[in-house]
Amino acid sequence: MSRVRKSSAGRVPVGVEAQVPRPPSKERALKASPRRPLNLSRKVSNTRVSDVASIITSKISDILNSTGSQPSNDLIHSSKAIPLLPLSKLHKPSISLRSSGRREQRLVVPPPAVIGLHSLNASLNSSGLLSGLNSSAGSTKSSKISARFPSESPRRQGSADLSQVYEGLKLPITAPTALSLFRSLLSDYEQSEILDYSQIYFLGLKAQKARPSPDAVNYGYDDERGDYKIVVADHLAYRYEIHQILGQGSFGQVCRCFDHMTREFVALKLIRNKKRFHHQATVECRILKHLVDNDQIDDNNIVHMRDCFKFRAHTCVTFEILSLNLYEFLKSNNFRGLSLGLIRRFAVQLLVALNFLRKLQIVHCDLKPENILLRTPNRAAIKIIDFGSSCFESERIYTYIQSRFYRAPEIMLGIPYTTAIDMWSFGCIMVELLTGYPLFPGESEVEQLQCIMEYKGVPPDDLLEISPRKKMFFDSDNRPRIVPNSRGKKHFPGTKRLEDLLAGAEAGFLNLVQSTPHSDCLEWDPRKRVTAEDCLKHEWVRQALARPPTTSRMNNVGESGARHERHLSRVQETPRRSKKTLPGLNTSSVV
């Protein structure tokens, strides 16, 4: 049993000399207050770390007992785990170990009422933040141990100190550790929510966090429309850091986020918190997972989903970050259209993607230039995005689908649809890329069908006979009802020709989109419409596939990257927008 001797300050192991304090004057005694911090000092020499820790825990116990507080069991039984945090202030009270020199290191002991010290020490030591006690404690030179216990609670500490602590942490940390350290900076809702997450990668402590209310819509995190109230610099699922809002649509919102787990930027889609969107979000995630599982080497030009999860009643889907969409690309060229060489490269990649979808019996249902994105700003490689309206052919959900300019006639006529509707959209996109403007720009569904008839004539009678919506567009004799648009303009069937619109284009391109047997994308009858597989065998398309690579910078359709860059340079040299100011991301529909 080790010898101890008593002093006025308590029981101290042999080898630690007590510094006898000067008797306080009468004036000092009157000014003394029980709330005033208690200063204890001891000279420490040739003392092991474990002994110093024993002294500290002993003094903490005496002080807590004198104030009526109950010390934590973890605090009493885990003296060896008490760490030293150099030059940091995690919590008060704190115990500082001051060496004989001018350098100071601080030993931080959180209040036992707030956290269990043993579990905290284990988490912080494993994170690499804390180090062992100062080696000077074991030196022959004497040191002083002083303890100060201010009355203010941890919740009143400044957020600046905690932010510095957070920046020094090695993430991820556990939810209990995050809650113990940063409880004062988290909302009441987050303090409960965070325990559902095993790993914490980001907390968004610098964000102007919304204060939730149990009486508000979704505790105040949603607006009346059901959209999530996005706060820049805040977290999503304690992993993603919101950097900017990219766009908003009927489905919800898209934001650019930094994934603190994978250390990369992603496009994160937050789907609206409404009942009618919940089921479609489930279908979308199932389709995206099916696509990724069948496209392991990523060569079918389809956007890849990274993750799908629920956060505060919203379905969230993350994707790879892509560049600008084809509509923005056309806009950067003042809608003058693109060269046939570039259009051919886009066509091949779209056909590969559509053929892949057809084999999986997936209907995209919303193919348009806004949903076709460049992979990078200076390459011709593209990907199809936005499967929010998609479905399996055997599980059709909606009857009113596709954006109006690219809507297939069977959708307007109410006829059951297949993957053939995507081929109709493909034909419309090809013409728009060449001319710079939509082929069928109807203001309404009625005018849309009239715009189609203006070039294609009246649809065949056998198609109209199976249409449940025929009366909206035709009379009893299958004659179209001609209705003027808002500008008073009327469209009459068969009064325009695609040959005139596409004058100067290559014959192969005209043959791909116009009414020619076995190679028509704009065929009225979806049963006779050309498939993506047939188009890949088309002579005009095969010319791109047959060209051998010529440089190391190569896109995935067989033409040199250098040649494509020259084309992009020509396109991007417009009076209002230079190459440096081209939008790098689609701001209307990223996913």
N, C-alpha and C positions, 0 to 999 in steps of 0.2 A: 504494500500500500504506500503510495507516494505521500511524502510529508507536505503538509500545508501549514500556513500560519495566517492568523487573522490580521486584518488591518481595518482601518476605518471605512474602507471602500468595499470590503467583502473578503472572500476566500480566494487566495492567489497561490498557484503552484510555486514550489521552491525554485529559485532561479530567476524569479521575476521580482525585482525590488519595488517596494511601494514608495511612491513619491508622496511624502507627508505634506498635505496642503497647509498653507498659512491659515490660522484661525480667521474667519470672516469678521470684519468690523461690524459695529452695530448698525452703521448706515447701510452696509451691504445686506445685512440680514433683513432689514425692513423692506428693501427693494426686491427681495427674493420672491419668486412666484412659482407655484406648482406647474404652471403651463410653460415656464421658461425651459429651454433645452438644457438637459443635464450633460455636463462635460466630464468625462472620465479620462484619466490619462495614466498610462503605465509605461515604464521603460521595459522594452523587450530585448533580450539579448540571448543568442544561442537557443532560440526557441523554434521548434518544428512547426510546420504549417498546421498540423492537426491540433497542436497545443494552442496556437493562436485562435483557431476556430473554436476550441473548447471555451477559451476565455470569453470570446464574443457571445456565444450562445448562452453562457452562464449569465452574463450581464444583461442580455435581452430578457431572459427569464425573470431576473430580479426586478427589472423595470416594469415589465408587464404585470407581474404580480402586485407591485406597489400601486399600479394604476387600476387594478381590478380587471385587467384583460386576461384572457386565457390564451396561452401560447399554443401554437400549432404543434401537433405531434411530429409532423414532418420537420419542423424547425428544431425540435429538441433532439431528434434521433438521426439527423442527417448533417451533423456538423462537418463531416468530411466533404460534403458536397457543396459547401458554401463557396462560391467562386469570387473572383476579383475581376471587376470590369474597369479597365484603364480609362480614366478621363471621361467617364460617362455618368449620367444621372438617370437611372431607370426609374427608381421610386425613392421616395423618402418615407421613413427614416433611412439613413445610410451610416455606415461605419467606415471611416477613412483610416488607412494605414500610412502614416507620414514617416518617411525615412529621415536619416540625419541630414541628407542633402536637400536640395530645393525641389527635386522632382516629387510629385505626389500621385499616388494611385488610390482609387476609391473602391471599397468593398460595399456592394449594394445588397441590402437585405429587404425585400418587399414585406409589407405588413402581413402577418400570418392570417389576419381576418380576410384578406383579399385573395390570397392564393396559398396553395401548399408549396412550400419552398423546395421540397425534394423533387417533385415532378417538374417544377420550373427549372431547377438546376440541371436536371438530366436533359431537358429539351434544349436549353441554351448552350450547355457544354457540347452537345452533339451537333449544334448548328455552327460551332466554331467561333461564336462571338466572344465567349468568356475565356480567360486564361487562368492559370494557377496564381496563388498568392505571390507577392513580390519576393524575389529571391533575397532581397535585403533583409527580410524577416529572419533569415537563418544566419546572417552575418554576425560578426562579433560586435559591430557597432550597435548601440542602443537605438530603439525606435519608440515612438509614442503612438498609443492607440487611443483615439478619441471617438466618442459616440455622441451623435446628436439626434434627437427625436422631436422634430417640430410637430405641432398639433394639426397641421393642415392635412387633408385626406388626399389620396392619389388622384381622385377625380378632379381636383383643383389644380393639378400641375399644368404647366403650359404645354400646348401642343407642339411647340417648337422642339422641346427636348425629346418628346416621344417620336417626333418625325425623324430626328437624328438617329435615334435608336433603331427605328424601322429601316432606315437606309443602310445601317450597318449590319442588319440581319442577313444571315445566309438562308435564303428561302429554298424550298417551302418549309413552313413550320406547322405544327399541329394546331387544331382549332382551340384547345384549352390554353395553349401558350399564347396565341394571338389574343384571346379574350382576356387573359391575365395581364398582359402588357398594355393593351390598347383599348381596354373597356371604355375609358372616358371619351374616346374619339369615335366610338361606334354608337349607332342609334339603338334604342331598346329592341327594335325589331331585329337588327343585325346581331345583337348579343344572343338572341335565341336561335336565329337562322344559322349562324356560323357553325354551330355544333353539328349540323347535318353534313358538314364537309370534313373529310379526313385530312386533306392537305390544303393549306392556304398559301397561294402564290402571290396574291395582290389584295390590298385592302382599300386602296383609293383614299388614303387619309387626307390628301390635299384637296379633295373635291368638296364642293359645296353640297353636301349630302341633303337629300330631302328628308324631312322629319315625318315619318309615317303616322297615320292616324287610323284607329280601328273603325271610325265612322266613315272614312272616305272610300272611294272606289279602289279596290285592291290595296287597301291600307295607304292610299295616297300615291302609289307608284304608277297608276294609269291615269290617262285623261278620259274624257267622256266617250271618245271614239274607241277606246280599248287599246290605244297605243301606249307603249311603255314610255315614261318620262325619262328620256336619256339625259344624263348628266356627264358632261365631258370630264375626263380624269377620274371618274368613279369606276368601280369594278363591276364586272358581270360574272357571277358564280365564283367570286374570289380567285379568279384566274386571269380574266381578260381585262385590259385597261382600255377604256374608250378614248379614242383620239379625235375622231370627227364623224359627223353624220354624213353619209354619202347620198342618201336618197330616201324617198318615202313613196309608197304605193298603196293600192287597195289591200294588199296582204299585210302591211306593216312597215317596218323601217329597216334600213341597212346602215351599218356603221363600220368604220375602219377601226380595228382593235389590235392591240399587241398581246399576243399569247405569252404570258410569263412562264409557262411550263416548257413550251417548245422554242421560245425566244424568237418568234417570227410574227409578222403582221398577217392578219386574216381579215376576210370580209365576213361580218357576223350579221345574220338576218334575224330580226326579232319579229315574230309573227303576232298579230293582234290577239288580244285576250278576249275573243268572242267565240261563242259556242260553234258557230258555223265554220270558223277557221280551225278549230281544234282537230276535227276529223281529217280535214284536208292536209293539215300539217303532219299528221301521222302517216298519211299516204305518201306525202312528199319525201319524208325521211326514209320510208320503206323503199321507195323507188330509187332514191339516191344511193342507198346502201347496196341495192341490187346492181346498180350501174357500176359502183366501185368494185364490187366483188367480181364482176365479169370484165373489168378493164384494169387488171392489175398493173400492166405495163404502161398504161396511160397513152394509148395510141389511137383512141377513137374520138378524140376531139370533143369530149364531154367534160364539163366541170366536175371536179372531185370534191365530195363532202369530206370535211375533216372530223367533225363531231356534231352530235345532235343531243340536246339536253333541255331540261325544263328549268326555268329560273323565274321565280315569283309569278307563276301561272302563265308564263309565256314560253312557247316553244322557240328555242334558239338553234340555229344551224350555222356552222362555220364552214367557210370555203377558202380555197387558195385565192390570193389577190391576183387579179388580172388587170388589163389595161383598158383603154377606151373602147367603146362599142362601135359598130359599123355606122350607126347613125351619126355619132360624133365625128367619125372619120370622114363621112360625106360632108358634114357641116364644115369641117376644117378646109375642105376643098371648095367651099361656097356652092355646094350642091351641083357641081359641074359633072359629076360622074367619074368613074374610074376607068382605067385602061382595061381592055379585054384580057390582057395577060394577067393582071392582078385579079380580075374577076374569076378567071379560070382557076387560079390557085385557091381562092376562097370556095369556089364551087366544088372542087374535088374534096376538100376537107368537110364541107357540109354534107356531101353525099356519103362520105365514109361514116359520119356520125348518124345520119338518118338510116343508113343501112344497118348500123349497129342497133339502133332503137327498134327497127322493124323486126330484126331477129329475136329481140327480147320481148316483142309485142307491147312496146311502150309507145304511147302517143304523147308527143310533147305538148300539143294543144295551144302553143303561143309562140310560134317561131316568127321572129321579126328582126330587123337590124339591131334594135336595142338589146336583144337577147343573144347577140353574137359578138363576142369580145375578142380583141387581140390579146394574145398571151403576154407580149411585151410591146412597147411602143414602136420599136424599129424592126419588127419582123412581120411576115405575112401569116404566121401561125395563129389560128383562131380556136375558140371553144364555144360550145352552146351552153347557155346558162338558163336559170329560172325554170324549175320543174314544179312550180307552185300550182299549176293547173293541170299537170300531167296525170295520166292514168294508164293502167293496163287495158288492153283492148277488151278483155273479158270483164272489166270492172269500171265501166264508164260511169262517172259521177255526175257531170254537168252536161246539159244540152246547149247552153249558151256559152261558147268558148271562143278563143282566138281574138286578137285585135282586129278591128273592123277592116282595115285596108288589106289584110292578109287572110281574111276569113274565107274558107272554102264554101262553095255554093250549097253543099249538102247540109252544112250547119244552118244556114239561113232557111233552107227548105225543111228543116226538121227531120232529115233522114239520118238513120244510124251511121256513125262515122267510124273510120279506121285510121291507120297510119297514113292513108292517102291524103288526109287533110294537110299533113306536114309537107307533102310534095307540092300541093297547090301553093302553100306559103313560100316554098323554095323557088318556084317559078316567078312569083311576084317579086321576090327579093332580087333575083338575078336581073330583072328588067330595071328595078330601081337603082341598083348599083351602076348600071350603064348610063341611065338617063339622069340620075340624081333626084328623081321625084317618084312618089308612089304611082303604081300602074293604075290602081282602082281607088281613087281618093273620095269615097262616098261620105257624105255628111251624116247619113242615117243608113239603117239596114236596107230600106227600100231603095234609096239612091245607090247603095253599094251594088245591089244586084243589077240595077239599070246600067251602072258603069261597066259591069262585066258583060252584059248583053250588047253594049255598044261595040265591043270588040269581038265577042264570041257568038253573037246572035242569040236567038231564043233557045233555051234548053230543050232537049228531046222530050216528047210526050210521055214516054215510059218512065222518065225520071219524075215528071210532074205528077203522074198518077199515084205515085207512092209517097207524095209529099203531104203531110198533114197541115202545112202552112201555105199551101198554094194560093188560097184566096186572098192572102195579104199582098201578093204580087201580080196575080193573073186573074182574069175573069173566067167565066164558065167555059169559054172557047179557047182557053190557054193563051189568050192574048195579054201581053203585059200592060199593067196599069201605069201610064206615064204620069209621073208627078214631078213638078218643078222643085228645085232645091230652094234654099233661102235666098239665093241670088236670082231666082227666076229661070235658071238654066234647066233645060230638059235633055235627056239622053235617049236616043232612039236606037233600037237594036240593029246591029250590022252596019253602022254608018262609019266605022273606023277600022283600020287594019294595023296589025302589029308590024307588018313589013314597013309601013310608012313611019311608024313611031321609031323603029329600030333601024332606020336607013343608015347605011354605012357600016353596020355590024357584020361580022363574019357570018357566012352562010351556016356554019356549024352551030353557032350560037342561036341563030334564028330557028334552026331545025330542032334545037333542044326545047324551046319554050312555046313555039307556035303549034298550030293544029296540023301535025304530021303523024301518020300512023306509026305506032310503036315507039314514039319518042316525044310525047306531049305531056308537059307538066300541068298545063292549064286545060285539061280535058274535063267536060261537064260531068260525065259519069265516073264516079270514083272507082268503079269496078274495072274501067278501061284505062284509068290514069297510069302513067308510067311509074315504075318503082325506082327506088334509089339504086338498087342493084343493076337494073337495066341502064340507068343513066351513067353508071360507072363504066359501062361497055360502049358508051357513045363515042364516036370518033373524035368529036371536039374535046371531050373530057380526057380521053386517052392520050392526047397530045401532051398534056401536062405530066401524066404519069410516065411517059416514055422518055422524057428528057433526063439525061444522066447528070449527076452532080458535077459542078465545075469548080467549086471553092469549098473551103472548110466551113465557112459560115453558111449553113444550109438550113432551109426550112423543111418541113416534113412533107412537102409535095414535089420535091425534086428540082427546084430552081434555085439559083445561087442567091445567097443572102445579099451579096454586093449589088446585084442587079435590082433586087427589091428595095434596098436602101436608096438607090438613085431615084426610084419611082416615088418613094415616100418623101424624099427631099423636094422633088418637084411638086408633089401634092401639097406639102406643108408650107411652101413659100407663098403665102397669101398676104395681101396688104395689111390685114388686121391681126393675123396670128402667125408668129414665127415658130420655129421648131421648139424653142425653149418654153414657149407658153402653151403648147398643146396640152389639153387635159390628160393627165396620166390615168385617171380613173373615171369610170362612168358614174355620173352623179344622179342618174335617174333610176337605173335598175341594175345593181351589181350582181344580185343573186335572184 
